[in-house]
């Protein structure tokens, strides 16, 4: 029996996915578990495995197409089978009935929708919520979804003033650059483009504020040296300062549940688990791989997972579970000798911690003989907060506990 290949839902509330590339050619045999296609979501580009054996056939989505979740985009056939027609298409894997719409059909339907009355507009619940939050007149937004449905991205584009025009008349970024005489980049990877879009959206819509502390890192350095001596021999991996910070920050979040909460668009949602995202540099971009339930994980477990995530991120082999579910993110640029920086929040998270390099600095020292000066290994940490979720006092209180954990890691890790 033919098996449908559908655009998967890789994230909560995902409405569409962008097909980056097919990893198998039409007519090529496929084994269950083979990497079949690359899909771009709101967070990253991920590889999707085949769910069955068969020959790839009936491909309807091409590279660059944006396809509604649940839409059949190809079939896996046994010898002698033929791909079903559109009328027989039922994407059972998703549990949702959706039409098998080609890109041309979507465009044609969108043109019809463009002249419909405001009362007949189709809009997703998430898009409606965002439109209400930002005061966007949905009657003036042209949808890019199936049948002209207005999606969350359409509303955010209207907020930024980049696509509040009919779909058929929308001007591409390349066309705008050409018209203005600006340089047109020769290429931009999918991850790079996605990072540019999401950071712009976050910076434009999330009310950031920042809190910074300088911390004596002697205890953190000593703790890492002790862990290296034991964990490298037992687990085959050297724990890093980032591994320790993941554990310490996660434990501090236990005492500050609001910092571990999420903004939903009109309310604050508490998160039961503490899942720490680690910002990782890849070719032409950054991804945030997740350490789930980090507040209960040991340093060795965190180090092993971080190494595995790093290796797979660099080879573009991250899976959906690797990049979803983070409730707080850490971005460490210490290895690049950066003293201090501020980071952009990853929505819907309430905060992100930016970590600089550990460097020897001359600092005042309060000792028995009075206040003097000395040289200490210091680290600068900056907390970015979403003011809709966390106020200044809460942010400062959380950062104060992170400072205590860095100064006394053994106490917090016990």
Secondary structure, 3 states (H helix, E strand, C coil): CCEEEECCCCCCCCCEEEEEEECCCCCCEECCCCEEEEEECCCCEEEEECCCCEEEECCCCCCCCEEECCCEEEEEECCCCCCCCHHHCCCHHHCCCCCCCCHHHHHHHHHHHCCCCHHHCCECHHHHHHHHHHCCCHHHCCCCCHHHCECHHHHHHHHHCCCCCCHHHCCCHHHHHHHHCCCCCCCCCHHHHHHHHHHHHHHHHCCEEEEEEEEECHHHHHHHHHHHHHHHHHHCCCCCHHHHHHHHHHHHHHCCHHHHCEECCCCEECCCCCCEEEEEEECCEEEEEEECCHHHCCHHHHHHHHHHHHHHHHCCCCCHHHHCCCCEEEEECHHHCCCCCCCCCCCCECEEEEECCCEEEEEEEEECCEEEEEEEEEEEEEEEEECCCCCHHHHHHHHHHHHHHHHCHHHHHC
